[in-house]
Amino acid sequence: MRAIALANARQECDVLIVGRGGGSLEDLWSFNDERVARAIFASQIPIVSAVGHETDVTIADFVADLRAPTPSAAAEIVSRNQQELLRQLQSGQQRLEMAMDYFLASRQRRFTQLFHRLQQQHPQLRLARQQTALERLRQRMRIAVESQLKRAEQRQKRTVQRLNHYNPQPRIHRAQSRIQQLEYRLAEIMRGRLSERRERFGNAVTHLEAVSPLATLARGYSVTSVSDGTVLKQTKQVKTGDLLTTRLKDGWVESEVKQIAPVKKTRARKPSPTKPAE
């Protein structure tokens, strides 16, 4: 009774085993004591009753949270298999790797969709918007990766705390080394893929700038339009006194038509007939 009360006061155990090996009825009679039964019933810590052999039954068996046939069976019940804990840790690592691969693949598909949409639209405003979206995506990926790693570290710490009772230090060290290697590989993959995305994005910007109408203006050409905005292509579209607007590389120029002089078409001269030789 005192041991049960002390264990509840100190709160250092996850479970208590109350029992003893086999013996005569007189040897086991203390487990039929009412005070012992009440102490077991009042315990805040779960208690496993393991008194005598499997055929021995005491009052303690009825008030305990769980009855084990023997003390050794009780020890097996409350002690988890270290191999199973290690398999759970490895399984968690595999799930983390699969989740990260899926996350990166989905973000890559999303980036490809945005890239194709960008190619089909005007470069000026779209480029700025897509660059902002790319930055937000990079931040979200970084936050997601950090969150996944943080949760993995927390799970690892909780597992290590549970395993410390059984002292599986070599396995824990190997598991920690494996996680560090995975973190390093993940960081390398992230840096490589982000670098690849930046390069592809830069190539797209260069291509779009090359096909932009503004690039044509930068080479010395201009575009002239009449008052209603129609591009001027022929002299018959204007008359003397009309106002014209000319788009240059760095601005606009307004001008007034003073004179219209169509280009005269030259006709090819027909060759004169040659006099036959006598």
C-alpha positions in Angstrom: 0.0 0.0 0.0 2.8 2.4 0.9 4.6 1.6 -2.4 1.4 2.3 -4.4 0.9 5.6 -2.5 4.5 6.6 -3.0 4.5 5.9 -6.7 1.3 8.0 -7.2 2.9 10.8 -5.3 6.1 10.8 -7.3 4.4 10.2 -10.7 7.5 8.7 -12.2 6.0 5.5 -13.6 3.7 5.0 -16.5 2.3 1.7 -15.1 2.6 -0.3 -11.9 2.8 -4.1 -11.5 1.5 -5.5 -8.2 2.2 -9.2 -7.7 4.5 -12.0 -6.6 5.4 -15.5 -7.7 3.5 -18.6 -6.9 2.9 -19.8 -3.4 0.3 -21.2 -1.0 -3.0 -19.6 -0.3 -1.5 -18.1 2.9 1.4 -16.6 0.9 -1.0 -14.9 -1.5 -3.6 -13.9 1.2 -2.3 -10.4 1.5 -3.6 -9.6 -2.0 -7.1 -10.4 -0.7 -6.8 -7.6 2.0 -9.4 -4.9 1.7 -6.8 -2.1 2.3 -4.7 -3.4 -0.6 -7.7 -3.6 -2.9 -8.8 0.0 -2.0 -5.2 1.3 -2.6 -5.2 -0.4 -6.0 -8.6 1.0 -6.9 -7.6 4.5 -5.8 -4.4 4.6 -7.8 -4.2 7.2 -10.5 -1.5 5.2 -12.3 -2.7 2.1 -14.2 -2.0 -1.2 -12.2 -1.4 -4.7 -13.6 -2.2 -7.5 -11.2 0.2 -10.5 -11.4 -0.3 -12.7 -8.4 0.9 -16.3 -8.3 0.1 -18.6 -11.2 -2.6 -18.4 -13.8 -5.0 -20.5 -11.7 -4.5 -18.2 -8.6 -7.2 -15.6 -8.3 -7.3 -12.8 -5.7 -9.3 -9.7 -5.0 -6.5 -7.6 -6.4 -7.1 -9.1 -9.8 -10.7 -7.7 -9.8 -9.8 -4.1 -8.8 -6.7 -3.8 -11.0 -6.8 -2.2 -14.4 -5.5 -5.4 -16.0 -4.8 -9.0 -14.8 -1.7 -10.9 -16.0 -1.5 -14.7 -15.4 2.1 -14.4 -14.0 4.6 -11.6 -13.1 6.7 -12.4 -16.2 3.7 -12.1 -18.4 2.9 -8.7 -16.8 6.4 -7.6 -17.7 6.0 -8.6 -21.3 2.6 -6.8 -21.5 4.0 -3.4 -20.3 7.3 -3.6 -22.2 7.1 -2.7 -25.9 9.3 -4.4 -28.4 12.3 -2.2 -29.3 12.3 -3.6 -32.9 8.7 -2.5 -33.3 9.6 1.0 -32.1 12.4 1.2 -34.6 10.2 0.0 -37.4 7.7 2.8 -36.5 10.4 5.4 -36.6 11.6 4.1 -40.0 8.0 4.1 -41.3 7.6 7.7 -40.2 10.7 8.6 -42.1 9.4 6.9 -45.2 6.1 8.6 -44.9 7.9 12.0 -44.6 9.9 11.3 -47.8 6.8 10.3 -49.7 5.0 13.3 -48.5 7.8 15.6 -49.6 8.1 14.0 -53.0 4.4 14.4 -53.6 4.5 18.0 -52.4 7.4 18.9 -54.7 5.7 17.1 -57.7 2.4 18.9 -57.2 4.3 22.3 -56.9 6.2 21.4 -60.1 3.0 20.7 -62.0 1.6 24.0 -60.7 4.7 25.9 -61.8 4.5 24.3 -65.3 0.9 25.4 -65.6 1.7 29.0 -64.6 4.7 29.0 -67.0 2.5 27.9 -70.0 -0.1 30.6 -69.1 2.7 33.2 -68.9 3.9 32.3 -72.4 0.4 32.8 -73.9 -0.1 36.3 -72.4 1.4 39.8 -72.7 4.8 39.9 -71.0 4.7 43.2 -69.1 2.1 42.8 -66.4 2.1 39.0 -66.5 5.8 38.8 -65.8 5.5 40.9 -62.6 2.6 38.9 -61.4 4.2 35.5 -62.1 7.4 36.6 -60.4 5.4 37.5 -57.3 3.6 34.2 -57.4 6.9 32.3 -57.8 8.2 34.1 -54.7 5.1 33.2 -52.7 5.4 29.6 -53.9 9.0 29.5 -52.8 8.1 30.9 -49.3 5.2 28.4 -49.0 7.5 25.5 -50.0 10.1 26.6 -47.5 7.5 26.9 -44.7 6.1 23.6 -45.6 9.5 21.9 -45.6 10.4 23.5 -42.3 7.0 22.5 -40.8 7.5 18.9 -41.9 11.0 18.7 -40.5 9.9 20.3 -37.3 7.1 17.8 -36.8 9.5 15.0 -37.7 12.0 16.3 -35.1 9.2 16.5 -32.5 8.1 12.9 -33.2 11.7 11.8 -33.0 12.2 13.5 -29.6 9.0 11.8 -28.3 10.2 8.4 -29.6 13.6 8.9 -28.0 12.1 9.8 -24.7 10.1 6.6 -24.8 13.1 4.5 -25.8 15.4 6.0 -23.2 13.8 3.7 -20.6 15.0 0.7 -22.6 18.4 2.3 -23.5 18.4 1.6 -27.3 21.1 4.2 -27.7 22.9 2.6 -30.8 19.7 2.4 -32.8 18.7 5.9 -31.9 22.1 7.3 -33.0 21.8 5.5 -36.3 18.3 6.8 -36.8 19.4 10.4 -36.0 22.2 10.1 -38.5 19.8 8.8 -41.1 17.5 11.8 -40.5 20.3 14.2 -40.8 21.4 12.7 -44.1 17.8 12.9 -45.3 17.6 16.6 -44.3 20.8 17.3 -46.1 19.6 15.5 -49.2 16.3 17.3 -49.1 18.0 20.7 -48.8 20.3 19.8 -51.7 17.2 18.7 -53.8 15.4 21.9 -52.9 18.3 24.1 -53.8 18.8 22.3 -57.1 15.2 22.5 -58.1 14.8 26.1 -57.1 17.9 27.0 -59.2 16.5 25.1 -62.1 13.2 27.0 -61.8 15.0 30.3 -61.7 17.0 29.4 -64.8 13.8 28.4 -66.7 12.1 31.5 -65.6 15.0 33.7 -66.7 15.0 32.0 -70.2 11.2 32.6 -70.4 11.7 36.3 -69.6 14.4 36.6 -72.3 12.3 34.8 -74.9 9.2 37.0 -74.1 11.3 40.2 -74.3 12.7 39.1 -77.6 9.2 38.7 -79.2 7.7 41.8 -77.5 6.6 44.7 -79.7 8.7 46.9 -77.5 11.8 45.1 -78.7 11.0 46.2 -82.2 10.7 49.8 -81.2 14.1 49.6 -79.4 15.7 48.7 -82.8 14.7 52.1 -84.2 11.3 51.4 -85.6 8.1 53.4 -84.8 4.3 52.9 -85.1 2.1 55.8 -86.3 -1.7 55.9 -85.8 -4.4 58.3 -86.8 -6.8 60.1 -84.5 -9.1 57.0 -84.0 -6.2 54.8 -83.0 -5.9 53.0 -86.4 -2.4 52.2 -87.4 -1.3 54.3 -90.4 -0.4 52.1 -93.4 -1.3 54.1 -96.5 -1.3 57.8 -97.4 -5.0 57.6 -98.4 -5.9 57.2 -94.7 -5.0 60.8 -93.9 -5.4 64.3 -95.3 -3.7 67.6 -94.8 -4.2 68.9 -91.3 -4.8 65.6 -89.6 -3.1 64.9 -86.3 -0.9 61.8 -86.1 0.5 60.0 -83.0 3.8 58.2 -83.4 4.9 55.6 -80.8 8.7 55.5 -80.2 10.9 53.5 -77.9 10.8 56.0 -75.1 7.5 57.9 -75.6 5.0 59.4 -78.0 5.2 62.1 -80.7 2.2 64.1 -82.0 2.5 65.6 -85.5 0.3 67.4 -88.1 0.1 66.4 -91.7 1.5 69.2 -93.9 1.9 67.5 -97.2 1.0 64.1 -98.7 3.3 62.8 -101.4 2.6 59.3 -102.6 5.5 57.4 -103.9 5.4 57.1 -107.7 5.6 53.7 -109.1 8.2 53.2 -111.8 7.5 51.1 -114.8 10.0 48.9 -116.4 11.1 50.1 -119.9 10.4 47.8 -122.7 13.5 46.9 -124.8 13.5 48.5 -128.3 13.4 46.1 -131.2 16.8 45.5 -132.8 17.4 45.8 -136.5 18.1 42.5 -138.1 21.5 42.1 -139.6 21.8 42.3 -143.4 
